[in-house]
Amino acid sequence: PKAHLALLTTSTYQDFAKRLGYFDHIMIDTRPKWHQFSQIKVLLKSLRSCQFDAVFDFQAVDRTKVYKRFLAKNVDWVTLPHSKSLQHPQYRFQQLFSKLGISFSPSLNLSALAESMEVSLNSPYALLIPGASQAHAGLKRWPEELYAILAQALIKQGIQ
């Protein structure tokens, strides 16, 4: 309860993260390319200025490993081996939090988020978050049309 929680995310998820209300500070990762030295310098300065005690690396990708190299050596970096990064995110989160004795429930109460958006949630409901990394030439990205088809199928089954 006394922890100061910061989230490093992309601008796409900034509003969503704010509405969740879990974070004291939201930092934007512009994901600079290796040759964009000035942007890298700004990001690293921002990361260093926070003086983190611990970092939970949920992605465990090469980019975040680079960030680790440039943070202070006394920062507790909590992550999983690369081989486990292919696990479902909920399982990875559960394992990460258990390392610090924090229980993690895979269910997320979206009531407060819905209220902040003035949306009425009726059970059962599903949350669809379209989008994915552009890595691998966008092959990880599921087409928008399929999200629309999925949403229509959920509605037909009475799922908001």
Buried (B, 14 or more C-beta within 10 A) or exposed (E): EEEEEBBBBEEEBBEEEBBBEEBEEBBBBEEBEEEEEEEBEEBBEEBEEBEBEEBBBBBBBEEBBEBBEEBEEEBEBBBBEEEEBEEEEEEBBBBBBEEEEEEEEEEEEBEEBBEEEEEEBEEEEEEEEEEEEEEEEEEEBEEEEEBEEBBEEBEEEEEE
